């Protein structure tokens, strides 16, 4: 049993697939698990490639995940924990938007599951509500769990030597960024260009063709500017505020967002979801301003190399990067920490730091900000580890996290074993042969 809750189902399998005669597979308190719930999840997992094979142990595992979630939901009822509809709808919209993008369109999603988007949302509502309730209870259970340094050391020493994980080479990198400003003249130029495109479209030229030829959004330009279906809260607020007010075929005035300047055309709207085209033009930093930024960073790099200022102090004083307040450390989006394995680094960053020794800084190198604006930065290789088996000296944070996860799992196990004995649980005879992680059948 993993600590993180399993995602229970997406939507029921397609209507044309054979359906089992439904029956109750298990009861936890007043919450039931149907045989069809298990079958639907099993088929969804198979379609997503999460599982292979067809043995009964897979369905047993799915049932145990569901038993765990239902036990958490039952406890939420006891503790009067609630999740409001706004929370559920926000998560529902986020997931539906993801599914639509994966399938390519709302129509393809509806066709695949043989259900309307309204039916899919209705079917998912209670599933997501239960998941959010269960997550709240689980977080409460482990909220006060922590590990002391002695517990971390004890955990590590308990690991068999041949099972101590191998740690790959990891990098810790800081950056000092200079963002050249975009001139007023450049912003005016882009707006005038976009206004001219809008006039041509209003006069009858094809929006899709204009998007293919001129839009600077690489993701949508090749599709004629079409974004696919999105719900509220999934697009830039300024973009969304205009897009949701458009009528079918209508073209907006210029809309400014963090990405640049847009014109938008409504393709169609279905309830709380819209599909629009857009043309994006991005104001550019002038070559002269870019060159000025590079020269300024050259001067800063010279100060650092001459020990006139530390890299940390230089970041505080000169950097314009969004991570200035954390010392300029690059953050690993996969782990949330500051360490990167080689394959997790941006290729441009990897190319530069591969030539640096620990404690060295690079010359100013070009970069794109997260808003795709041109800028320059200096990179500093703070640390670099060699491949090795984990040890307390170099890998304490990782080992601490492993120890914490083990302790959290132990607390969860204890909680489940206690609550399962004080909660009414009934499991169908069809599943009593399962080898569960928890003893759900004890005294039942």
Secondary structure per residue as TSV (DSSP state, phi and psi in degrees):
chain	resnum	aa	ss	phi	psi
A	1	X	-	360.0	118.3
A	2	X	-	-79.4	157.7
A	3	X	S	-72.8	-37.2
A	4	X	S	-76.9	137.6
A	5	X	-	-64.8	138.5
A	6	X	-	-72.0	149.0
A	7	X	-	-78.0	118.8
A	8	X	-	-91.4	100.6
A	9	X	-	69.0	155.8
A	10	X	S	-109.6	-78.2
A	11	X	S	-138.0	166.8
A	12	X	-	-59.2	152.9
A	13	X	-	-62.2	163.4
A	14	X	-	-57.0	144.5
A	15	X	T	-61.8	-28.4
A	16	X	T	-77.3	-8.5
A	17	X	S	-79.2	150.8
A	18	X	-	-59.6	137.4
A	19	X	-	-107.5	138.8
A	20	X	-	-79.7	155.6
A	21	X	-	-71.9	119.9
A	22	X	-	-71.5	143.9
A	23	X	-	-154.4	164.8
A	24	X	E	-79.3	123.1
A	25	X	E	-87.5	-32.4
A	26	X	E	-163.1	155.2
A	27	X	E	-125.6	134.9
A	28	X	E	-127.9	107.8
A	29	X	T	60.7	-125.4
A	30	X	T	-99.6	12.0
A	31	X	E	-104.8	125.9
A	32	X	E	-103.1	152.3
A	33	X	E	-116.8	121.7
A	34	X	E	-90.5	153.4
A	35	X	H	-56.3	-38.3
A	36	X	H	-66.2	-30.9
A	37	X	H	-59.6	-44.2
A	38	X	H	-67.5	-44.1
A	39	X	H	-64.7	-42.3
A	40	X	H	-61.7	-43.8
A	41	X	H	-66.5	-39.9
A	42	X	H	-59.2	-46.9
A	43	X	H	-68.1	-39.6
A	44	X	H	-60.9	-43.1
A	45	X	H	-62.1	-41.6
A	46	X	H	-63.2	-43.7
A	47	X	H	-64.1	-34.4
A	48	X	H	-84.7	-4.2
A	49	X	T	75.8	15.1
A	50	X	S	-72.6	-33.6
A	51	X	-	-130.0	157.4
A	52	X	-	-130.5	159.5
A	53	X	-	89.0	174.8
A	54	X	-	-140.8	21.1
A	55	X	-	-68.8	156.9
A	56	X	H	-63.1	-22.3
A	57	X	H	-63.7	-26.7
A	58	X	H	-68.9	-44.0
A	59	X	H	-67.9	-33.6
A	60	X	H	-62.2	-41.4
A	61	X	H	-64.9	-41.7
A	62	X	H	-62.5	-43.7
A	63	X	H	-61.2	-42.0
A	64	X	H	-64.8	-39.6
A	65	X	H	-58.2	-41.3
A	66	X	H	-69.6	-39.0
A	67	X	H	-59.9	-43.4
A	68	X	H	-60.6	-47.0
A	69	X	H	-65.1	-42.7
A	70	X	H	-64.2	-33.7
A	71	X	H	-65.4	-41.0
A	72	X	H	-64.4	-41.3
A	73	X	H	-65.3	-40.1
A	74	X	H	-60.5	-41.6
A	75	X	H	-66.2	-35.3
A	76	X	H	-61.0	-37.9
A	77	X	H	-66.2	-41.4
A	78	X	H	-62.9	-41.0
A	79	X	T	-86.7	2.9
A	80	X	T	57.6	35.4
A	81	X	-	-79.3	134.5
A	82	X	-	-127.1	153.7
A	83	X	-	-124.4	121.9
A	84	X	-	-77.0	159.4
A	85	X	H	-61.6	-30.6
A	86	X	H	-62.9	-41.0
A	87	X	H	-61.9	-46.3
A	88	X	H	-63.3	-45.3
A	89	X	H	-65.0	-36.6
A	90	X	H	-63.1	-44.8
A	91	X	H	-68.6	-37.4
A	92	X	H	-61.8	-46.0
A	93	X	H	-63.1	-39.1
A	94	X	H	-62.8	-44.8
A	95	X	H	-69.4	-42.3
A	96	X	H	-62.2	-41.8
A	97	X	H	-59.7	-40.9
A	98	X	H	-64.2	-44.3
A	99	X	H	-63.4	-41.3
A	100	X	H	-62.2	-43.6
A	101	X	H	-65.4	-36.3
A	102	X	H	-65.8	-39.0
A	103	X	H	-82.6	-20.0
A	104	X	S	103.0	-25.7
A	105	X	S	-166.3	162.7
A	106	X	H	-64.9	-38.0
A	107	X	H	-61.4	-41.7
A	108	X	H	-66.5	-36.8
A	109	X	H	-63.7	-47.3
A	110	X	H	-64.2	-39.2
A	111	X	H	-66.2	-41.7
A	112	X	H	-62.7	-43.6
A	113	X	H	-95.2	0.0
A	114	X	T	55.1	40.4
A	115	X	S	-143.3	151.2
A	116	X	-	-75.2	162.4
A	117	X	H	-62.0	-33.2
A	118	X	H	-64.7	-42.1
A	119	X	H	-65.9	-39.8
A	120	X	H	-63.7	-45.0
A	121	X	H	-63.2	-41.4
A	122	X	H	-63.0	-41.1
A	123	X	H	-69.9	-33.6
A	124	X	H	-81.5	-20.5
A	125	X	H	-55.1	-54.6
A	126	X	H	-70.1	-30.4
A	127	X	H	-61.6	-48.6
A	128	X	H	-68.3	-37.6
A	129	X	H	-60.8	-43.4
A	130	X	H	-62.9	-41.4
A	131	X	H	-61.9	-43.0
A	132	X	H	-66.6	-39.2
A	133	X	H	-62.7	-46.7
A	134	X	H	-62.5	-40.1
A	135	X	H	-62.4	-39.4
A	136	X	H	-63.3	-43.8
A	137	X	H	-64.4	-44.4
A	138	X	H	-61.1	-41.8
A	139	X	H	-63.7	-35.9
A	140	X	H	-64.7	-39.4
A	141	X	H	-61.7	-40.3
A	142	X	H	-103.0	6.1
A	143	X	T	-57.1	-38.1
A	144	X	T	-97.9	9.4
A	145	X	-	-80.5	128.7
A	146	X	-	-145.6	169.5
A	147	X	-	-126.8	139.8
A	148	X	-	-87.6	161.2
A	149	X	H	-54.0	-38.0
A	150	X	H	-68.3	-34.0
A	151	X	H	-68.0	-38.1
A	152	X	H	-62.1	-46.5
A	153	X	H	-63.8	-41.1
A	154	X	H	-64.5	-41.9
A	155	X	H	-59.8	-47.4
A	156	X	H	-63.9	-42.0
A	157	X	H	-68.3	-19.8
A	158	X	H	-80.5	-13.5
A	159	X	S	-73.7	131.2
A	160	X	-	-59.4	140.3
A	161	X	G	-56.3	-36.9
A	162	X	G	-79.0	-2.7
A	163	X	G	-111.6	3.3
A	164	X	S	-67.8	125.5
A	165	X	-	-61.4	148.6
A	166	X	E	-87.2	127.4
A	167	X	E	-98.4	127.8
A	168	X	-	-76.5	169.3
A	169	X	-	-57.7	132.4
A	170	X	E	-129.2	148.8
A	171	X	E	-120.4	143.1
A	172	X	E	-120.0	123.0
A	173	X	E	-130.5	138.0
A	174	X	E	-114.7	157.8
A	175	X	E	-137.5	152.2
A	176	X	E	-124.6	118.2
A	177	X	E	-111.4	140.7
A	178	X	E	-121.3	116.7
A	179	X	-	-101.1	105.1
A	180	X	-	-65.0	142.8
A	181	X	-	-73.4	154.0
A	182	X	-	-94.0	128.5
A	183	X	-	-71.6	155.7
A	184	X	H	-61.2	-40.0
A	185	X	H	-60.7	-38.0
A	186	X	H	-67.1	-40.7
A	187	X	H	-63.0	-41.6
A	188	X	H	-64.0	-42.4
A	189	X	H	-58.8	-44.7
A	190	X	H	-65.1	-42.7
A	191	X	H	-62.2	-42.4
A	192	X	H	-65.0	-39.3
A	193	X	H	-63.5	-41.5
A	194	X	H	-69.8	-36.9
A	195	X	H	-62.6	-38.3
A	196	X	H	-65.5	-41.1
A	197	X	H	-62.7	-40.3
A	198	X	H	-62.6	-42.1
A	199	X	H	-61.3	-41.6
A	200	X	H	-64.7	-38.1
A	201	X	H	-68.4	-43.1
A	202	X	H	-60.5	-34.2
A	203	X	T	-79.0	-4.9
A	204	X	T	126.2	-7.6
A	205	X	-	-71.6	153.5
A	206	X	-	-77.7	126.9
A	207	X	H	-61.0	-44.2
A	208	X	H	-60.0	-43.0
A	209	X	H	-63.2	-43.1
A	210	X	H	-61.6	-38.8
A	211	X	H	-65.4	-43.3
A	212	X	H	-60.9	-39.8
A	213	X	H	-78.8	-35.4
A	214	X	H	-122.7	-22.5
A	215	X	-	-65.9	141.5
A	216	X	-	-104.3	19.3
A	217	X	-	-95.0	102.0
A	218	X	H	-62.7	-26.5
A	219	X	H	-72.2	-34.0
A	220	X	H	-111.1	-19.1
A	221	X	H	-56.5	-45.0
A	222	X	T	-67.6	-14.9
A	223	X	T	-103.1	22.9
A	224	X	T	72.1	23.6
A	225	X	T	84.4	0.5
A	226	X	E	-74.1	132.1
A	227	X	E	-95.6	-21.6
A	228	X	E	87.4	176.2
A	229	X	E	-77.8	133.8
A	230	X	E	-134.6	147.2
A	231	X	E	-97.6	178.0
A	232	X	T	-64.7	144.1
A	233	X	T	85.2	4.2
A	234	X	S	-108.0	-8.3
A	235	X	S	-119.5	172.1
A	236	X	-	-55.2	136.1
A	237	X	H	-54.8	-42.6
A	238	X	H	-66.4	-38.9
A	239	X	H	-65.0	-47.6
A	240	X	H	-64.3	-40.5
A	241	X	H	-59.8	-35.8
A	242	X	H	-82.5	-45.3
A	243	X	H	-59.5	-41.7
A	244	X	T	-69.6	-13.0
A	245	X	T	-95.1	-8.7
A	246	X	-	-75.4	150.2
A	247	X	-	-93.9	163.4
A	248	X	T	-57.0	125.8
A	249	X	T	86.5	-13.1
A	250	X	-	-72.6	144.4
A	251	X	B	-111.7	130.9
A	252	X	-	-77.3	166.9
A	253	X	-	-74.0	-177.5
A	254	X	-	-68.3	134.7
A	255	X	E	-119.3	128.9
A	256	X	E	-101.1	130.9
A	257	X	E	-132.6	-178.0
A	258	X	T	-60.3	-27.5
A	259	X	T	-77.2	-27.8
A	260	X	E	148.3	-142.3
A	261	X	E	-116.2	137.7
A	262	X	E	-128.3	153.3
A	263	X	E	-120.2	147.4
A	264	X	E	-127.5	141.3
A	265	X	E	-124.4	128.8
A	266	X	E	-74.7	128.0
A	267	X	E	-91.5	-57.7
A	268	X	E	-162.6	159.5
A	269	X	E	-127.7	135.0
A	270	X	E	-128.8	100.9
A	271	X	T	62.0	-120.7
A	272	X	T	-92.4	16.1
A	273	X	E	-124.0	139.7
A	274	X	E	-126.4	150.0
A	275	X	E	-123.1	120.2
A	276	X	E	-130.2	159.8
A	277	X	E	-102.8	155.2
A	278	X	E	-148.6	156.8
A	279	X	E	-117.4	124.6
A	280	X	E	-111.1	129.1
A	281	X	E	-119.8	133.9
A	282	X	-	-112.4	121.1
A	283	X	-	-60.6	140.0
A	284	X	-	-107.1	147.4
A	285	X	-	-73.9	136.8
A	286	X	-	-70.8	149.2
A	287	X	H	-54.4	-37.3
A	288	X	H	-64.7	-42.2
A	289	X	H	-69.0	-35.5
A	290	X	H	-64.3	-42.5
A	291	X	H	-64.5	-37.2
A	292	X	H	-64.4	-42.3
A	293	X	H	-62.7	-41.9
A	294	X	H	-62.1	-42.7
A	295	X	H	-64.8	-38.5
A	296	X	H	-63.6	-39.3
A	297	X	H	-71.2	-31.8
A	298	X	H	-57.8	-42.4
A	299	X	H	-66.3	-40.7
A	300	X	H	-65.1	-42.9
A	301	X	H	-60.6	-38.3
A	302	X	H	-64.4	-40.2
A	303	X	H	-61.5	-41.7
A	304	X	H	-67.3	-44.4
A	305	X	H	-66.6	-28.5
A	306	X	T	-87.3	6.9
A	307	X	T	61.0	25.1
A	308	X	S	-79.3	-19.5
A	309	X	S	-156.4	144.6
A	310	X	-	-78.0	159.5
A	311	X	H	-61.7	-41.6
A	312	X	H	-59.8	-44.7
A	313	X	H	-68.1	-35.2
A	314	X	H	-64.8	-39.1
A	315	X	H	-60.0	-48.4
A	316	X	H	-59.4	-39.6
A	317	X	H	-84.7	-36.1
A	318	X	H	-117.4	-23.8
A	319	X	-	-70.3	145.8
A	320	X	-	-118.0	15.1
A	321	X	S	-76.6	156.3
A	322	X	T	-66.8	-20.6
A	323	X	T	-98.0	21.2
A	324	X	G	-57.2	-39.8
A	325	X	G	-72.8	-12.5
A	326	X	G	-107.2	23.1
A	327	X	T	84.6	9.2
A	328	X	T	80.7	9.8
A	329	X	B	-66.9	134.3
A	330	X	-	-72.3	136.8
A	331	X	-	-106.3	129.6
A	332	X	-	-76.0	114.3
A	333	X	T	-66.1	-19.7
A	334	X	T	-82.2	-37.7
A	335	X	T	-109.4	-19.5
A	336	X	S	81.4	-2.5
A	337	X	S	-98.9	-168.2
A	338	X	S	-104.4	-1.1
A	339	X	E	-94.0	140.0
A	340	X	E	-126.8	134.9
A	341	X	E	-78.9	158.3
A	342	X	G	-53.8	-43.6
A	343	X	G	-72.8	-11.5
A	344	X	G	-89.2	-9.9
A	345	X	S	-80.7	146.9
A	346	X	-	-59.0	135.0
A	347	X	H	-54.3	-37.7
A	348	X	H	-66.3	-40.1
A	349	X	H	-66.4	-44.6
A	350	X	H	-58.3	-42.3
A	351	X	H	-60.5	-39.3
A	352	X	H	-76.2	-50.4
A	353	X	H	-72.0	-21.0
A	354	X	T	-62.0	-22.9
A	355	X	T	-94.2	-4.5
A	356	X	-	-96.1	148.6
A	357	X	-	-91.9	159.2
A	358	X	T	-58.7	130.9
A	359	X	T	93.9	-5.2
A	360	X	-	-95.8	154.6
A	361	X	B	-114.6	155.9
A	362	X	-	-87.4	168.2
A	363	X	-	-71.9	164.3
A	364	X	-	-58.4	131.7
A	365	X	E	-126.9	144.8
A	366	X	E	-68.2	154.6
A	367	X	E	-152.9	166.3
A	368	X	E	-113.0	131.1
A	369	X	-	-73.2	173.9
A	370	X	T	-65.2	-14.0
A	371	X	T	-98.8	13.1
A	372	X	-	63.7	31.8
A	373	X	-	-95.6	145.1
A	374	X	E	-72.1	138.0
A	375	X	E	-156.1	177.6
A	376	X	E	-126.2	154.5
A	377	X	E	-149.9	158.2
A	378	X	E	-108.3	134.4
A	379	X	E	-105.7	141.3
A	380	X	E	-125.5	122.0
A	381	X	E	-84.7	99.9
A	382	X	E	-74.2	-42.2
A	383	X	E	-156.2	152.7
A	384	X	E	-150.0	123.7
A	385	X	-	-100.4	157.4
A	386	X	-	-95.0	156.3
A	387	X	S	-57.9	135.0
A	388	X	E	-166.0	164.4
A	389	X	E	-76.1	142.5
A	390	X	-	-54.3	140.0
A	391	X	-	-144.2	159.2
A	392	X	H	-66.3	-30.9
A	393	X	H	-68.8	-46.6
A	394	X	H	-94.0	-25.2
A	395	X	H	-123.5	27.3
A	396	X	H	-54.6	-46.0
A	397	X	H	-58.1	-40.0
A	398	X	H	-65.8	-46.5
A	399	X	H	-64.8	-36.8
A	400	X	H	-60.4	-42.1
A	401	X	H	-66.2	-40.4
A	402	X	H	-62.6	-42.5
A	403	X	H	-65.0	-39.8
A	404	X	H	-64.6	-43.7
A	405	X	H	-62.5	-40.0
A	406	X	H	-63.9	-41.9
A	407	X	H	-67.9	-39.5
A	408	X	H	-61.4	-42.6
A	409	X	H	-62.5	-40.0
A	410	X	H	-62.6	-42.1
A	411	X	H	-64.2	-42.3
A	412	X	H	-61.3	-45.1
A	413	X	H	-58.4	-45.7
A	414	X	H	-63.0	-41.7
A	415	X	H	-63.4	-46.3
A	416	X	H	-62.6	-44.7
A	417	X	H	-62.6	-36.7
A	418	X	H	-73.1	-50.2
A	419	X	H	-68.1	-34.3
A	420	X	H	-66.6	-25.0
A	421	X	H	-83.6	-17.3
A	422	X	S	-109.1	10.9
A	423	X	S	-123.3	140.4
A	424	X	-	-67.4	119.3
A	425	X	E	-132.6	125.3
A	426	X	E	-127.4	124.5
A	427	X	E	-116.4	134.8
A	428	X	-	-58.6	148.6
A	429	X	G	-57.8	-26.1
A	430	X	G	-63.9	-19.9
A	431	X	G	-116.9	7.0
A	432	X	T	-74.5	-9.3
A	433	X	T	-86.8	-4.4
A	434	X	-	-65.9	143.6
A	435	X	-	-94.5	88.6
A	436	X	-	-79.6	154.5
A	437	X	S	-68.2	-42.2
A	438	X	S	-99.8	154.8
A	439	X	-	-90.0	70.6
A	440	X	T	-63.8	-24.0
A	441	X	T	-93.3	-3.9
A	442	X	T	-60.9	127.1
A	443	X	T	59.9	21.6
A	444	X	-	-96.9	360.0
